[in-house]
């Protein structure tokens, strides 16, 4: 074949051509100039960052007969044979397909023979972590004390899978992911020197930015995508062509989806997922794109500049405008929902349904986020202390006085208490408990006795709502409790019988206590603070036998697990043997 792929044609042949691995290159160049080249190296890092390329450069440099400093001449017989792959002194081994003990034994025998042309025989073992434990054991002694004419260079993307006995005998050099800017710069350099059918290539900066982001720090991946795009577009490299080749969702579609999320537009959310599915879009990839989009908007809300996102400028500026309509908790909620969906998609037969449930679950069902996390500033609502205002000119958060933040947080908390989750299909609780504002409290000041009666009247409805809302644990913790009195006009004291100290402690946990207080507020219009106390009576059912409510007396004789099961299941002891 006459055509050579870009990543092969542009493989660095000099140290200065290696992109963005300065610490590694500096160490190796100093070792060459001072004569301190180690007998074994371990190159660790992500794919496509130059591990094998640098290994070949090092092999070329140690065997070059006309080397100037650390740079190989690339003209002597040894350099040319290493460059075209015809040398017998540089042996590349793919550990993924030669991973057994027999291959390592053969290597151990072969290292005894001296090199044919240069001073050293260099063994480059790629993906070394794929070797079996027996193969590592066979390599161990040779790696520790090889002949003077042998150098081992091992490359891996998973250094944690290599035995410590191996890594301790090597000099480890870590390769880092390339930045979007570095990949863009290298692609521009290549495109300036590339012609298609004798014509120069033109490109849109946004197209290169998309390729660089899709490569995820791998230069080899970036050049492979670039090669594909040039085959598709000829002498012109356009942003739309790159999106079509990569299968990326358009910026307009992503903005449409996120506007629907913040506006709770169920129809549009389902429409976007349907359109993506009809186009053959993989739902797992769509999850990844939605997650990255939410992450970038979260960065913008925290003060990042649009230019730092690695996205085309026009798209990043559109994201900045959209980020102002989102609250920080909502963006975090999107990230959590999408992360769970991406895991579930792998084991489900209908990935589109999984994604739709995850998105709709942001404001529906048991995992619903509180209404307060959805942006209120679209319609002029109150801004909470957790929402950071973004300056229009710089994208930086504007300064807010701590006192103003505290005041805003208090107002938002009073205006939008956390709602209980809505019901499942088993039944409907009263919508007033879950939707809309709480009923207004009485204008006149009520006595503690009157407030206690109100709380007691609402208690059965609260318990029923908790049960139907699948708040099973909170419901179980309250089964043996009863509202007894109100103190100071706001403290509702719940009384527990003896033996329920664990239930008392659990109901006072912040999340559980808050749920009860909000439920009472929604039912009564009065803000109660929950407190607990223990009664002198062992059980509400009295002494001797089973009470009417299913509680039992003399439960100290039962195993604690039995008592817990009775409480959670609202059961009773029928007989004892």
C-alpha positions as CSV (number, residue, x, y, z in Angstrom):
1,X,0.0,0.0,0.0
2,X,1.3,3.4,-1.0
3,X,-0.8,5.4,1.5
4,X,0.6,5.7,5.1
5,X,-1.8,6.8,7.9
6,X,-1.1,10.2,9.4
7,X,-0.2,8.9,12.8
8,X,2.5,6.7,11.2
9,X,3.7,9.3,8.8
10,X,4.1,11.9,11.5
11,X,5.6,9.7,14.2
12,X,8.3,11.8,15.9
13,X,11.8,11.0,14.8
14,X,13.6,13.5,17.1
15,X,13.2,14.3,20.7
16,X,12.0,17.8,20.0
17,X,9.1,16.5,17.9
18,X,7.5,14.7,20.8
19,X,4.4,16.6,21.9
20,X,3.9,17.7,25.6
21,X,6.0,15.1,27.4
22,X,8.8,17.5,28.6
23,X,9.7,15.8,32.0
24,X,10.1,12.4,30.3
25,X,12.1,13.7,27.4
26,X,14.4,15.7,29.7
27,X,15.2,12.7,31.9
28,X,16.0,10.5,28.9
29,X,18.1,13.2,27.1
30,X,20.1,13.8,30.3
31,X,20.6,10.0,30.7
32,X,22.0,9.8,27.1
33,X,24.3,12.8,27.5
34,X,25.7,11.6,30.8
35,X,25.9,7.9,30.0
36,X,23.4,6.9,32.7
37,X,20.9,5.0,30.6
38,X,19.2,2.4,32.8
39,X,18.9,-1.3,32.0
40,X,15.1,-1.2,32.4
41,X,12.4,1.4,32.0
42,X,8.7,1.3,32.6
43,X,6.7,3.8,30.5
44,X,3.2,4.3,32.0
45,X,0.4,6.4,30.7
46,X,-2.9,6.6,28.7
47,X,-3.1,5.4,25.1
48,X,-1.7,7.5,22.3
49,X,0.5,9.6,24.4
50,X,3.8,8.5,22.9
51,X,5.1,5.6,24.9
52,X,6.1,3.3,22.0
53,X,7.4,6.3,20.0
54,X,9.7,7.4,22.8
55,X,10.8,3.8,23.3
56,X,11.9,3.6,19.6
57,X,13.6,7.0,19.9
58,X,15.6,5.8,22.9
59,X,16.5,2.6,21.1
60,X,17.6,4.6,18.1
61,X,19.6,7.0,20.2
62,X,21.6,4.4,22.2
63,X,22.5,2.6,19.0
64,X,23.3,5.6,16.8
65,X,26.9,5.7,15.7
66,X,26.8,9.4,14.7
67,X,24.8,10.8,17.6
68,X,25.1,14.4,18.5
69,X,24.4,14.9,22.2
70,X,21.1,13.1,22.8
71,X,19.7,13.4,19.3
72,X,20.1,10.4,16.9
73,X,21.4,11.3,13.4
74,X,18.6,9.5,11.6
75,X,21.0,8.8,8.8
76,X,23.4,6.1,9.9
77,X,22.8,2.4,9.1
78,X,21.4,1.7,12.6
79,X,19.0,4.6,12.6
80,X,17.7,3.8,9.2
81,X,17.1,0.1,10.0
82,X,15.3,1.0,13.3
83,X,13.2,3.6,11.5
84,X,12.0,1.2,8.7
85,X,11.6,-1.7,11.1
86,X,14.3,-4.0,9.5
87,X,16.7,-4.1,12.4
88,X,17.2,-7.3,14.5
89,X,18.6,-5.3,17.5
90,X,15.2,-3.8,18.4
91,X,12.6,-6.4,19.3
92,X,9.0,-5.3,19.9
93,X,6.9,-7.8,21.8
94,X,3.1,-7.5,22.1
95,X,2.5,-8.9,25.6
96,X,-1.3,-9.1,24.9
97,X,-0.7,-12.0,22.5
98,X,2.6,-13.3,23.9
99,X,1.7,-13.4,27.5
100,X,2.7,-16.9,28.6
101,X,5.7,-18.4,30.4
102,X,7.0,-20.0,27.2
103,X,7.5,-16.7,25.5
104,X,9.3,-15.3,28.4
105,X,11.6,-18.3,28.6
106,X,12.4,-17.8,24.9
107,X,13.2,-14.2,25.6
108,X,15.4,-15.2,28.5
109,X,17.4,-17.5,26.2
110,X,17.6,-14.9,23.4
111,X,19.1,-12.0,25.5
112,X,22.4,-13.9,25.7
113,X,23.2,-13.1,22.0
114,X,25.0,-9.9,21.2
115,X,23.5,-7.2,18.9
116,X,24.2,-7.4,15.2
117,X,24.7,-3.7,14.3
118,X,24.5,-1.4,17.3
119,X,25.8,-1.5,20.9
120,X,22.5,-2.6,22.5
121,X,19.7,-5.0,22.0
122,X,16.5,-3.2,23.0
123,X,13.4,-5.2,24.0
124,X,10.2,-3.1,23.8
125,X,7.4,-5.0,25.6
126,X,4.1,-3.3,24.9
127,X,1.0,-3.7,27.2
128,X,3.3,-5.5,29.6
129,X,0.5,-5.7,32.2
130,X,-1.1,-8.5,30.1
131,X,1.6,-11.0,31.0
132,X,0.6,-13.8,33.3
133,X,2.0,-14.1,36.8
134,X,4.2,-17.1,35.7
135,X,5.5,-15.0,32.8
136,X,6.5,-12.2,35.2
137,X,8.2,-14.7,37.4
138,X,10.2,-16.0,34.4
139,X,11.2,-12.5,33.4
140,X,12.1,-11.4,36.9
141,X,15.7,-12.5,37.2
142,X,16.7,-11.5,33.7
143,X,15.1,-8.1,34.2
144,X,17.1,-7.5,37.4
145,X,20.5,-8.5,36.0
146,X,20.4,-8.5,32.2
147,X,23.6,-8.8,30.1
148,X,25.3,-5.4,29.6
149,X,24.2,-5.2,26.0
150,X,20.5,-5.5,26.8
151,X,17.9,-2.7,27.6
152,X,14.3,-3.5,28.5
153,X,11.6,-0.9,27.8
154,X,8.1,-1.9,29.0
155,X,5.0,0.2,28.1
156,X,1.6,-0.1,29.8
157,X,-1.7,1.7,30.2
158,X,-2.3,-0.1,33.6
159,X,0.8,0.1,35.8
160,X,-1.2,-0.9,38.9
161,X,-1.6,-4.4,37.4
162,X,2.2,-5.0,37.3
163,X,3.8,-6.8,40.2
164,X,5.8,-4.6,42.6
165,X,8.8,-7.0,42.1
166,X,8.9,-5.9,38.5
167,X,8.3,-2.1,38.9
168,X,10.9,-1.9,41.7
169,X,13.6,-3.1,39.2
170,X,12.7,-0.4,36.6
171,X,12.8,3.4,36.2
172,X,9.2,4.4,35.9
173,X,8.4,7.4,33.6
174,X,4.8,8.6,33.5
175,X,3.3,10.0,30.3
176,X,0.4,12.4,30.7
177,X,-2.6,13.1,28.6
178,X,-2.2,15.7,26.0
179,X,-4.1,19.0,26.3
180,X,-6.7,20.1,23.7
181,X,-4.5,23.0,22.8
182,X,-1.4,20.8,22.2
183,X,-3.4,18.5,20.0
184,X,-4.8,21.4,18.0
185,X,-1.4,22.9,17.5
186,X,0.0,19.6,16.2
187,X,-2.9,19.1,13.8
188,X,-2.5,22.6,12.5
189,X,1.2,21.9,11.9
190,X,0.3,18.7,10.0
191,X,-2.5,20.3,7.9
192,X,-0.2,23.1,6.8
193,X,2.2,20.5,5.4
194,X,-0.5,18.2,3.9
195,X,-2.0,18.4,0.5
196,X,-4.9,16.4,-1.0
197,X,-4.6,15.8,-4.8
198,X,-2.0,18.6,-4.9
199,X,-4.2,21.1,-3.2
200,X,-3.7,22.7,0.2
201,X,-6.2,21.8,3.0
202,X,-8.5,24.4,4.6
203,X,-10.1,24.0,8.0
204,X,-12.4,25.6,10.5
205,X,-10.9,26.1,14.0
206,X,-14.0,24.7,15.5
207,X,-13.5,21.4,13.6
208,X,-10.0,21.0,15.0
209,X,-11.4,21.7,18.5
210,X,-14.0,19.0,18.2
211,X,-11.4,16.5,17.0
212,X,-9.1,17.4,19.8
213,X,-11.8,17.0,22.5
214,X,-13.0,13.7,21.0
215,X,-9.4,12.3,21.2
216,X,-9.5,12.6,25.0
217,X,-5.8,13.3,25.3
218,X,-4.5,10.8,22.7
219,X,-2.6,12.2,19.7
220,X,-2.9,8.9,17.8
221,X,-6.7,9.0,18.2
222,X,-6.8,12.6,17.1
223,X,-4.7,11.9,13.9
224,X,-6.9,8.9,13.1
225,X,-10.0,11.0,13.3
226,X,-8.3,13.8,11.3
227,X,-7.4,11.2,8.6
228,X,-11.0,10.1,8.4
229,X,-12.3,13.6,8.2
230,X,-9.9,14.5,5.3
231,X,-11.1,11.4,3.5
232,X,-14.6,12.5,3.9
233,X,-14.2,16.2,3.2
234,X,-11.3,16.3,0.8
235,X,-9.5,19.6,1.0
236,X,-12.0,21.2,3.4
237,X,-12.4,20.4,7.0
238,X,-15.8,21.7,8.3
239,X,-17.3,21.6,11.8
240,X,-20.6,20.0,10.7
241,X,-18.7,17.3,8.8
242,X,-16.7,16.4,11.9
243,X,-19.9,16.2,14.1
244,X,-21.5,13.9,11.5
245,X,-18.4,11.6,11.4
246,X,-18.1,11.5,15.2
247,X,-21.8,11.1,15.6
248,X,-21.8,13.9,18.1
249,X,-25.1,15.5,19.1
250,X,-25.4,19.0,17.8
251,X,-25.0,22.0,20.1
252,X,-28.5,23.1,19.2
253,X,-29.9,19.8,20.3
254,X,-28.0,19.8,23.6
255,X,-29.2,23.3,24.4
256,X,-32.8,22.3,23.5
257,X,-32.5,19.4,25.9
258,X,-31.1,21.4,28.8
259,X,-33.7,24.1,28.4
260,X,-36.4,21.5,28.6
261,X,-34.8,20.1,31.8
262,X,-34.8,23.5,33.5
263,X,-38.4,24.2,32.3
264,X,-39.6,20.7,33.2
265,X,-40.8,20.2,29.6
266,X,-41.4,16.5,29.5
267,X,-42.5,16.5,25.9
268,X,-39.3,18.0,24.6
269,X,-37.1,15.7,26.7
270,X,-38.9,12.7,25.2
271,X,-38.7,14.2,21.8
272,X,-34.9,14.7,21.9
273,X,-34.3,11.2,23.1
274,X,-36.6,9.8,20.4
275,X,-34.9,11.8,17.6
276,X,-31.4,10.7,18.8
277,X,-32.5,7.0,18.9
278,X,-34.1,7.2,15.5
279,X,-30.8,8.5,14.1
280,X,-29.0,5.5,15.5
281,X,-27.4,7.3,18.3
282,X,-26.0,5.0,21.0
283,X,-27.7,5.9,24.3
284,X,-24.5,5.3,26.3
285,X,-22.7,7.8,24.2
286,X,-25.6,10.3,24.6
287,X,-25.3,9.8,28.3
288,X,-21.7,10.7,28.2
289,X,-22.3,13.8,26.1
290,X,-25.1,15.0,28.4
291,X,-22.8,14.4,31.4
292,X,-20.0,16.4,29.8
293,X,-22.3,19.2,28.9
294,X,-23.7,19.4,32.5
295,X,-20.1,19.3,33.9
296,X,-19.0,22.2,31.6
297,X,-22.0,24.3,32.6
298,X,-21.2,23.6,36.2
299,X,-17.7,24.9,35.6
300,X,-19.1,28.0,34.0
301,X,-21.3,28.6,37.1
302,X,-18.3,28.3,39.3
303,X,-16.4,30.9,37.3
304,X,-14.6,29.1,34.5
305,X,-14.1,31.0,31.2
306,X,-15.7,29.7,28.1
307,X,-12.3,29.4,26.4
308,X,-11.2,26.9,29.1
309,X,-13.9,24.3,28.1
310,X,-12.2,23.1,25.0
311,X,-15.4,23.7,22.9
312,X,-15.9,25.9,19.8
313,X,-16.3,29.5,20.9
314,X,-19.8,29.9,19.7
315,X,-21.0,26.8,21.5
316,X,-19.2,27.8,24.7
317,X,-20.8,31.2,24.8
318,X,-24.2,29.7,24.3
319,X,-23.5,27.4,27.2
320,X,-22.6,30.4,29.4
321,X,-26.0,32.0,28.7
322,X,-27.8,28.7,29.4
323,X,-25.8,28.1,32.6
324,X,-27.2,31.3,34.1
325,X,-30.7,29.7,34.1
326,X,-29.6,26.6,36.1
327,X,-29.0,26.2,39.8
328,X,-25.9,24.4,41.0
329,X,-27.9,21.6,42.7
330,X,-29.8,20.9,39.5
331,X,-26.6,20.5,37.5
332,X,-25.2,18.2,40.1
333,X,-28.5,16.3,40.0
334,X,-28.2,15.9,36.3
335,X,-24.7,14.5,36.7
336,X,-25.8,12.0,39.3
337,X,-28.8,10.8,37.3
338,X,-26.8,10.4,34.1
339,X,-24.0,8.6,35.9
340,X,-26.5,6.0,37.2
341,X,-28.2,5.7,33.8
342,X,-24.9,5.0,32.1
343,X,-24.3,2.1,34.4
344,X,-27.8,0.8,34.1
345,X,-27.8,1.0,30.3
346,X,-25.1,-1.7,30.2
347,X,-27.5,-4.3,31.6
348,X,-30.9,-3.3,30.2
349,X,-32.5,-4.2,26.9
350,X,-34.1,-0.7,26.4
351,X,-31.4,1.9,26.9
352,X,-33.5,4.7,25.6
353,X,-36.1,4.1,28.3
354,X,-33.3,4.1,31.0
355,X,-32.1,7.5,29.9
356,X,-35.6,8.9,29.7
357,X,-36.4,7.7,33.2
358,X,-33.2,9.2,34.5
359,X,-34.0,12.6,33.0
360,X,-37.6,12.6,34.1
361,X,-36.6,11.4,37.5
362,X,-35.1,14.8,38.2
363,X,-38.5,16.2,38.9
364,X,-40.8,13.1,39.1
365,X,-40.8,10.0,41.4
366,X,-39.0,9.1,44.5
367,X,-35.7,10.6,43.3
368,X,-37.3,14.0,42.5
369,X,-35.2,17.0,43.3
370,X,-36.8,19.7,45.4
371,X,-38.6,22.4,43.5
372,X,-36.2,25.0,44.9
373,X,-33.2,23.5,42.9
374,X,-34.9,24.3,39.6
375,X,-33.9,27.8,38.4
376,X,-36.2,30.5,39.7
377,X,-34.5,33.4,38.0
378,X,-36.0,32.4,34.6
379,X,-39.3,33.7,35.9
380,X,-37.9,36.2,38.3
381,X,-37.9,33.9,41.3
382,X,-35.8,34.2,44.5
383,X,-32.1,33.3,44.1
384,X,-30.8,30.9,46.7
385,X,-27.5,31.3,48.4
386,X,-26.1,28.2,46.6
387,X,-26.7,29.9,43.2
388,X,-23.8,32.0,42.1
389,X,-24.6,34.9,39.9
390,X,-22.5,35.0,36.8
391,X,-21.2,38.2,35.3
392,X,-22.2,38.7,31.7
393,X,-18.9,40.1,30.5
394,X,-16.4,37.8,32.1
395,X,-18.3,34.7,33.0
396,X,-16.9,35.0,36.6
397,X,-19.1,34.8,39.6
398,X,-20.0,38.2,40.9
399,X,-19.2,39.2,44.5
400,X,-22.0,38.6,47.0
401,X,-21.9,39.7,50.6
402,X,-22.0,36.9,53.1
403,X,-24.8,38.6,54.9
404,X,-26.8,38.8,51.7
405,X,-26.1,35.1,51.0
406,X,-27.3,34.1,54.4
407,X,-30.4,36.2,54.1
408,X,-31.2,34.8,50.6
409,X,-30.7,31.2,51.8
410,X,-33.1,31.8,54.7
411,X,-35.8,33.3,52.5
412,X,-35.5,30.5,50.0
413,X,-35.7,27.9,52.7
414,X,-38.9,29.5,54.1
415,X,-40.4,29.9,50.7
416,X,-39.7,26.4,49.4
417,X,-39.5,23.7,52.0
418,X,-38.4,20.3,50.7
419,X,-41.5,18.4,49.4
420,X,-42.1,14.8,50.2
421,X,-41.8,12.5,47.2
422,X,-45.0,11.8,45.2
423,X,-46.8,8.5,45.2
424,X,-46.2,5.3,43.3
425,X,-49.0,3.5,41.5
426,X,-50.4,1.9,44.6
427,X,-52.4,5.0,45.6
428,X,-52.6,8.7,45.7
429,X,-51.9,10.9,48.7
430,X,-53.5,14.2,48.9
431,X,-51.9,16.5,46.3
432,X,-51.9,19.4,48.8
433,X,-49.2,17.5,50.7
434,X,-46.9,17.4,47.8
435,X,-47.8,20.1,45.4
436,X,-48.2,23.8,45.8
437,X,-47.7,26.0,48.9
438,X,-48.8,24.8,52.4
439,X,-52.2,26.0,53.7
440,X,-52.0,29.3,55.4
441,X,-51.7,29.3,59.2
442,X,-54.3,30.9,61.4
443,X,-53.9,34.6,61.9
444,X,-54.4,34.4,65.7
445,X,-51.8,32.9,68.0
446,X,-52.9,29.5,69.1
447,X,-52.2,27.9,72.5
448,X,-49.9,24.9,72.9
449,X,-53.0,22.7,73.6
450,X,-54.7,23.8,70.4
451,X,-51.5,23.2,68.4
452,X,-51.2,19.8,69.9
453,X,-54.7,18.9,68.8
454,X,-53.9,20.1,65.3
455,X,-50.8,17.9,65.1
456,X,-52.6,14.9,66.5
457,X,-55.4,15.3,63.9
458,X,-52.9,15.4,61.1
459,X,-50.7,12.5,62.3
460,X,-52.7,9.7,60.7
461,X,-52.6,11.5,57.3
462,X,-48.8,12.0,57.7
463,X,-48.2,8.3,58.4
464,X,-50.4,7.3,55.5
465,X,-48.5,9.7,53.2
466,X,-45.1,8.4,54.3
467,X,-46.1,4.8,53.7
468,X,-47.5,5.5,50.2
469,X,-44.5,7.6,49.3
470,X,-42.2,4.6,50.0
471,X,-40.6,6.4,52.9
472,X,-40.6,3.0,54.6
473,X,-37.8,3.7,57.1
474,X,-39.2,6.9,58.4
475,X,-42.6,5.3,58.6
476,X,-41.2,2.5,60.6
477,X,-39.3,4.8,63.0
478,X,-42.7,6.6,63.7
479,X,-44.9,3.5,64.2
480,X,-44.4,3.5,68.0
481,X,-44.4,7.3,68.4
482,X,-47.3,9.5,69.2
483,X,-47.5,13.3,69.4
484,X,-48.1,14.1,73.0
485,X,-47.8,17.9,73.5
486,X,-46.5,21.2,72.0
487,X,-44.1,23.3,74.0
488,X,-43.3,27.0,73.4
489,X,-45.7,27.3,70.5
490,X,-43.5,25.3,68.0
491,X,-41.8,22.2,69.6
492,X,-43.9,19.0,69.0
493,X,-42.9,16.3,71.5
494,X,-43.1,12.7,70.2
495,X,-43.4,10.1,72.9
496,X,-41.9,6.6,72.5
497,X,-42.5,3.6,74.8
498,X,-39.5,2.0,76.5
499,X,-37.2,-0.1,74.3
500,X,-37.3,2.1,71.3
501,X,-34.2,4.2,71.9
502,X,-32.9,3.3,68.4
503,X,-36.1,4.6,66.8
504,X,-35.8,7.8,68.7
505,X,-32.2,8.3,67.6
506,X,-33.0,7.6,63.9
507,X,-36.0,9.9,63.7
508,X,-33.8,12.7,65.0
509,X,-31.3,12.2,62.1
510,X,-31.4,15.5,60.1
511,X,-32.9,14.1,56.9
512,X,-35.6,12.1,58.7
513,X,-36.5,14.9,61.1
514,X,-36.7,17.3,58.2
515,X,-39.1,15.1,56.3
516,X,-41.5,14.8,59.3
517,X,-41.4,18.6,59.9
518,X,-42.1,19.4,56.2
519,X,-45.0,16.9,56.1
520,X,-46.6,18.5,59.1
521,X,-46.1,21.9,57.7
522,X,-47.8,20.9,54.4
523,X,-50.7,19.4,56.3
524,X,-51.3,22.0,59.0
525,X,-49.7,25.2,57.9
526,X,-47.8,25.4,61.2
527,X,-44.0,25.0,61.5
528,X,-43.2,22.4,64.2
529,X,-39.8,21.4,65.5
530,X,-39.7,17.7,66.4
531,X,-38.4,16.6,69.8
532,X,-38.6,13.1,71.4
533,X,-39.0,11.6,74.8
534,X,-39.4,8.2,76.3
535,X,-42.6,7.2,78.2
536,X,-42.6,5.2,81.4
537,X,-45.0,2.6,79.8
538,X,-43.3,-0.2,78.0
539,X,-45.8,-0.3,75.1
540,X,-48.8,1.7,74.1
541,X,-50.8,-1.6,74.0
542,X,-50.6,-1.9,77.8
543,X,-49.3,-4.9,79.7
544,X,-49.8,-8.5,79.0
545,X,-50.5,-9.9,75.6
546,X,-50.8,-8.1,72.2
547,X,-52.0,-4.6,72.0
548,X,-54.7,-3.5,69.4
549,X,-52.0,-1.8,67.4
550,X,-50.0,-4.9,66.9
551,X,-47.4,-4.1,69.5
552,X,-46.5,-6.6,72.1
553,X,-45.7,-6.5,75.8
554,X,-42.8,-8.1,77.4
555,X,-40.7,-7.7,74.2
556,X,-37.5,-7.6,76.2
557,X,-37.7,-11.4,76.1
558,X,-37.5,-11.3,72.2
559,X,-34.4,-11.2,70.1
560,X,-33.6,-7.6,69.0
561,X,-33.9,-8.6,65.3
562,X,-37.4,-10.0,66.0
563,X,-38.4,-6.8,67.6
564,X,-37.1,-4.8,64.7
565,X,-39.0,-7.0,62.2
566,X,-42.2,-6.6,64.1
567,X,-41.8,-2.8,64.1
568,X,-40.9,-2.4,60.4
569,X,-43.6,-4.8,59.2
570,X,-46.2,-3.6,61.7
571,X,-46.7,-7.2,62.9
572,X,-47.5,-9.0,66.1
573,X,-46.6,-12.2,67.9
574,X,-49.4,-14.8,67.5
575,X,-47.8,-17.4,69.7
576,X,-44.6,-18.4,71.4
577,X,-43.0,-21.8,71.5
